[in-house]
Amino acid sequence: MTSIADNQIILILLSVFISSILALRLGKELY
C-alpha cells in the first residue's frame, strides 16, 4: 500500500510541475 501511495504522490507532484511550466509559458506569451 505504501508503494501505491508513493506513486500517487509522485504523479501529483509531476502533474503540478507540468501545470506550473505550462502556466509560466502562457504567462510569458501573454506578456
PQR file of N, CA, C, O and H, with PARSE charges and radii, in Angstrom:
ATOM      1  N   MET A   1       0.835  -1.204   0.000 -0.4000 1.5000
ATOM      2  CA  MET A   1       0.000   0.000   0.000 -0.0000 2.0000
ATOM      3  C   MET A   1       0.871   1.255   0.000  0.5500 1.7000
ATOM      4  O   MET A   1       0.541   2.243  -0.655 -0.5500 1.4000
ATOM      5  N   THR A   2       1.978   1.212   0.733 -0.4000 1.5000
ATOM      6  CA  THR A   2       2.835   2.398   0.796 -0.0000 2.0000
ATOM      7  C   THR A   2       3.381   2.735  -0.589  0.5500 1.7000
ATOM      8  O   THR A   2       3.490   3.905  -0.954 -0.5500 1.4000
ATOM      9  H   THR A   2       2.245   0.409   1.265  0.4000 1.0000
ATOM     10  N   SER A   3       3.722   1.700  -1.356 -0.4000 1.5000
ATOM     11  CA  SER A   3       4.272   1.943  -2.694 -0.0000 2.0000
ATOM     12  C   SER A   3       3.236   2.652  -3.563  0.5500 1.7000
ATOM     13  O   SER A   3       3.568   3.556  -4.329 -0.5500 1.4000
ATOM     14  H   SER A   3       3.633   0.749  -1.059  0.4000 1.0000
ATOM     15  N   ILE A   4       1.960   2.225  -3.433 -0.4000 1.5000
ATOM     16  CA  ILE A   4       0.898   2.857  -4.227 -0.0000 2.0000
ATOM     17  C   ILE A   4       0.762   4.328  -3.821  0.5500 1.7000
ATOM     18  O   ILE A   4       0.609   5.198  -4.678 -0.5500 1.4000
ATOM     19  H   ILE A   4       1.691   1.490  -2.810  0.4000 1.0000
ATOM     20  N   ALA A   5       0.818   4.602  -2.528 -0.4000 1.5000
ATOM     21  CA  ALA A   5       0.696   5.979  -2.054 -0.0000 2.0000
ATOM     22  C   ALA A   5       1.855   6.813  -2.594  0.5500 1.7000
ATOM     23  O   ALA A   5       1.655   7.941  -3.045 -0.5500 1.4000
ATOM     24  H   ALA A   5       0.943   3.896  -1.831  0.4000 1.0000
ATOM     25  N   ASP A   6       3.071   6.256  -2.549 -0.4000 1.5000
ATOM     26  CA  ASP A   6       4.235   6.985  -3.062 -0.0000 2.0000
ATOM     27  C   ASP A   6       4.049   7.279  -4.541  0.5500 1.7000
ATOM     28  O   ASP A   6       4.352   8.382  -4.996 -0.5500 1.4000
ATOM     29  H   ASP A   6       3.234   5.340  -2.183  0.4000 1.0000
ATOM     30  N   ASN A   7       3.551   6.298  -5.301 -0.4000 1.5000
ATOM     31  CA  ASN A   7       3.335   6.517  -6.734 -0.0000 2.0000
ATOM     32  C   ASN A   7       2.322   7.631  -6.950  0.5500 1.7000
ATOM     33  O   ASN A   7       2.497   8.463  -7.839 -0.5500 1.4000
ATOM     34  H   ASN A   7       3.305   5.402  -4.931  0.4000 1.0000
ATOM     35  N   GLN A   8       1.265   7.655  -6.148 -0.4000 1.5000
ATOM     36  CA  GLN A   8       0.252   8.705  -6.286 -0.0000 2.0000
ATOM     37  C   GLN A   8       0.861  10.067  -5.990  0.5500 1.7000
ATOM     38  O   GLN A   8       0.588  11.037  -6.698 -0.5500 1.4000
ATOM     39  H   GLN A   8       1.123   6.978  -5.425  0.4000 1.0000
ATOM     40  N   ILE A   9       1.690  10.146  -4.944 -0.4000 1.5000
ATOM     41  CA  ILE A   9       2.323  11.425  -4.587 -0.0000 2.0000
ATOM     42  C   ILE A   9       3.232  11.885  -5.722  0.5500 1.7000
ATOM     43  O   ILE A   9       3.242  13.065  -6.071 -0.5500 1.4000
ATOM     44  H   ILE A   9       1.912   9.359  -4.369  0.4000 1.0000
ATOM     45  N   ILE A  10       4.000  10.951  -6.300 -0.4000 1.5000
ATOM     46  CA  ILE A  10       4.905  11.307  -7.398 -0.0000 2.0000
ATOM     47  C   ILE A  10       4.097  11.808  -8.589  0.5500 1.7000
ATOM     48  O   ILE A  10       4.467  12.803  -9.212 -0.5500 1.4000
ATOM     49  H   ILE A  10       3.992   9.992  -6.016  0.4000 1.0000
ATOM     50  N   LEU A  11       2.997  11.128  -8.911 -0.4000 1.5000
ATOM     51  CA  LEU A  11       2.158  11.558 -10.043 -0.0000 2.0000
ATOM     52  C   LEU A  11       1.594  12.948  -9.784  0.5500 1.7000
ATOM     53  O   LEU A  11       1.545  13.774 -10.695 -0.5500 1.4000
ATOM     54  H   LEU A  11       2.697  10.320  -8.405  0.4000 1.0000
ATOM     55  N   ILE A  12       1.171  13.215  -8.563 -0.4000 1.5000
ATOM     56  CA  ILE A  12       0.619  14.533  -8.227 -0.0000 2.0000
ATOM     57  C   ILE A  12       1.692  15.604  -8.375  0.5500 1.7000
ATOM     58  O   ILE A  12       1.433  16.666  -8.940 -0.5500 1.4000
ATOM     59  H   ILE A  12       1.211  12.544  -7.823  0.4000 1.0000
ATOM     60  N   LEU A  13       2.905  15.332  -7.868 -0.4000 1.5000
ATOM     61  CA  LEU A  13       3.990  16.308  -7.978 -0.0000 2.0000
ATOM     62  C   LEU A  13       4.313  16.577  -9.437  0.5500 1.7000
ATOM     63  O   LEU A  13       4.508  17.728  -9.827 -0.5500 1.4000
ATOM     64  H   LEU A  13       3.116  14.469  -7.409  0.4000 1.0000
ATOM     65  N   LEU A  14       4.373  15.520 -10.253 -0.4000 1.5000
ATOM     66  CA  LEU A  14       4.677  15.694 -11.678 -0.0000 2.0000
ATOM     67  C   LEU A  14       3.585  16.520 -12.347  0.5500 1.7000
ATOM     68  O   LEU A  14       3.895  17.410 -13.140 -0.5500 1.4000
ATOM     69  H   LEU A  14       4.215  14.585  -9.936  0.4000 1.0000
ATOM     70  N   SER A  15       2.333  16.253 -12.054 -0.4000 1.5000
ATOM     71  CA  SER A  15       1.223  16.991 -12.668 -0.0000 2.0000
ATOM     72  C   SER A  15       1.293  18.474 -12.283  0.5500 1.7000
ATOM     73  O   SER A  15       1.087  19.344 -13.128 -0.5500 1.4000
ATOM     74  H   SER A  15       2.081  15.530 -11.410  0.4000 1.0000
ATOM     75  N   VAL A  16       1.581  18.758 -11.016 -0.4000 1.5000
ATOM     76  CA  VAL A  16       1.690  20.151 -10.568 -0.0000 2.0000
ATOM     77  C   VAL A  16       2.869  20.836 -11.246  0.5500 1.7000
ATOM     78  O   VAL A  16       2.763  21.990 -11.660 -0.5500 1.4000
ATOM     79  H   VAL A  16       1.748  18.051 -10.330  0.4000 1.0000
ATOM     80  N   PHE A  17       3.999  20.126 -11.363 -0.4000 1.5000
ATOM     81  CA  PHE A  17       5.188  20.696 -12.000 -0.0000 2.0000
ATOM     82  C   PHE A  17       4.912  21.028 -13.459  0.5500 1.7000
ATOM     83  O   PHE A  17       5.258  22.111 -13.930 -0.5500 1.4000
ATOM     84  H   PHE A  17       4.085  19.188 -11.026  0.4000 1.0000
ATOM     85  N   ILE A  18       4.287  20.096 -14.178 -0.4000 1.5000
ATOM     86  CA  ILE A  18       3.976  20.327 -15.597 -0.0000 2.0000
ATOM     87  C   ILE A  18       2.982  21.475 -15.739  0.5500 1.7000
ATOM     88  O   ILE A  18       3.143  22.325 -16.616 -0.5500 1.4000
ATOM     89  H   ILE A  18       4.005  19.216 -13.796  0.4000 1.0000
ATOM     90  N   SER A  19       1.965  21.511 -14.897 -0.4000 1.5000
ATOM     91  CA  SER A  19       0.962  22.581 -14.978 -0.0000 2.0000
ATOM     92  C   SER A  19       1.605  23.939 -14.701  0.5500 1.7000
ATOM     93  O   SER A  19       1.243  24.930 -15.334 -0.5500 1.4000
ATOM     94  H   SER A  19       1.834  20.821 -14.185  0.4000 1.0000
ATOM     95  N   SER A  20       2.553  23.996 -13.763 -0.4000 1.5000
ATOM     96  CA  SER A  20       3.235  25.260 -13.461 -0.0000 2.0000
ATOM     97  C   SER A  20       4.057  25.717 -14.660  0.5500 1.7000
ATOM     98  O   SER A  20       4.080  26.907 -14.973 -0.5500 1.4000
ATOM     99  H   SER A  20       2.846  23.191 -13.248  0.4000 1.0000
ATOM    100  N   ILE A  21       4.739  24.777 -15.342 -0.4000 1.5000
ATOM    101  CA  ILE A  21       5.541  25.131 -16.518 -0.0000 2.0000
ATOM    102  C   ILE A  21       4.625  25.667 -17.619  0.5500 1.7000
ATOM    103  O   ILE A  21       4.938  26.673 -18.256 -0.5500 1.4000
ATOM    104  H   ILE A  21       4.720  23.810 -15.087  0.4000 1.0000
ATOM    105  N   LEU A  22       3.498  24.996 -17.841 -0.4000 1.5000
ATOM    106  CA  LEU A  22       2.553  25.459 -18.869 -0.0000 2.0000
ATOM    107  C   LEU A  22       2.030  26.845 -18.501  0.5500 1.7000
ATOM    108  O   LEU A  22       1.892  27.700 -19.376 -0.5500 1.4000
ATOM    109  H   LEU A  22       3.243  24.178 -17.324  0.4000 1.0000
ATOM    110  N   ALA A  23       1.740  27.078 -17.239 -0.4000 1.5000
ATOM    111  CA  ALA A  23       1.237  28.381 -16.800 -0.0000 2.0000
ATOM    112  C   ALA A  23       2.290  29.457 -17.044  0.5500 1.7000
ATOM    113  O   ALA A  23       1.957  30.553 -17.496 -0.5500 1.4000
ATOM    114  H   ALA A  23       1.852  26.384 -16.528  0.4000 1.0000
ATOM    115  N   LEU A  24       3.565  29.158 -16.749 -0.4000 1.5000
ATOM    116  CA  LEU A  24       4.633  30.130 -16.978 -0.0000 2.0000
ATOM    117  C   LEU A  24       4.750  30.446 -18.463  0.5500 1.7000
ATOM    118  O   LEU A  24       4.925  31.606 -18.837 -0.5500 1.4000
ATOM    119  H   LEU A  24       3.835  28.268 -16.382  0.4000 1.0000
ATOM    120  N   ARG A  25       4.656  29.421 -19.319 -0.4000 1.5000
ATOM    121  CA  ARG A  25       4.747  29.646 -20.765 -0.0000 2.0000
ATOM    122  C   ARG A  25       3.590  30.518 -21.230  0.5500 1.7000
ATOM    123  O   ARG A  25       3.786  31.434 -22.029 -0.5500 1.4000
ATOM    124  H   ARG A  25       4.515  28.479 -19.015  0.4000 1.0000
ATOM    125  N   LEU A  26       2.384  30.243 -20.737 -0.4000 1.5000
ATOM    126  CA  LEU A  26       1.220  31.044 -21.132 -0.0000 2.0000
ATOM    127  C   LEU A  26       1.398  32.481 -20.643  0.5500 1.7000
ATOM    128  O   LEU A  26       1.076  33.424 -21.367 -0.5500 1.4000
ATOM    129  H   LEU A  26       2.225  29.499 -20.088  0.4000 1.0000
ATOM    130  N   GLY A  27       1.899  32.654 -19.441 -0.4000 1.5000
ATOM    131  CA  GLY A  27       2.119  33.997 -18.901 -0.0000 2.0000
ATOM    132  C   GLY A  27       3.122  34.768 -19.740  0.5500 1.7000
ATOM    133  O   GLY A  27       2.918  35.950 -20.017 -0.5500 1.4000
ATOM    134  H   GLY A  27       2.160  31.888 -18.853  0.4000 1.0000
ATOM    135  N   LYS A  28       4.213  34.109 -20.151 -0.4000 1.5000
ATOM    136  CA  LYS A  28       5.220  34.776 -20.978 -0.0000 2.0000
ATOM    137  C   LYS A  28       4.622  35.170 -22.318  0.5500 1.7000
ATOM    138  O   LYS A  28       4.916  36.248 -22.835 -0.5500 1.4000
ATOM    139  H   LYS A  28       4.379  33.149 -19.926  0.4000 1.0000
ATOM    140  N   GLU A  29       3.772  34.296 -22.894 -0.4000 1.5000
ATOM    141  CA  GLU A  29       3.154  34.607 -24.184 -0.0000 2.0000
ATOM    142  C   GLU A  29       2.205  35.797 -24.044  0.5500 1.7000
ATOM    143  O   GLU A  29       2.155  36.660 -24.921 -0.5500 1.4000
ATOM    144  H   GLU A  29       3.532  33.421 -22.474  0.4000 1.0000
ATOM    145  N   LEU A  30       1.450  35.844 -22.936 -0.4000 1.5000
ATOM    146  CA  LEU A  30       0.521  36.956 -22.731 -0.0000 2.0000
ATOM    147  C   LEU A  30       1.293  38.262 -22.577  0.5500 1.7000
ATOM    148  O   LEU A  30       0.906  39.289 -23.134 -0.5500 1.4000
ATOM    149  H   LEU A  30       1.491  35.143 -22.224  0.4000 1.0000
ATOM    150  N   TYR A  31       2.374  38.217 -21.825 -0.4000 1.5000
ATOM    151  CA  TYR A  31       3.174  39.425 -21.644 -0.0000 2.0000
ATOM    152  C   TYR A  31       4.221  39.532 -22.738  0.5500 1.7000
ATOM    153  O   TYR A  31       4.997  40.488 -22.758 -0.5500 1.4000
ATOM    154  H   TYR A  31       2.688  37.383 -21.372  0.4000 1.0000
TER
END
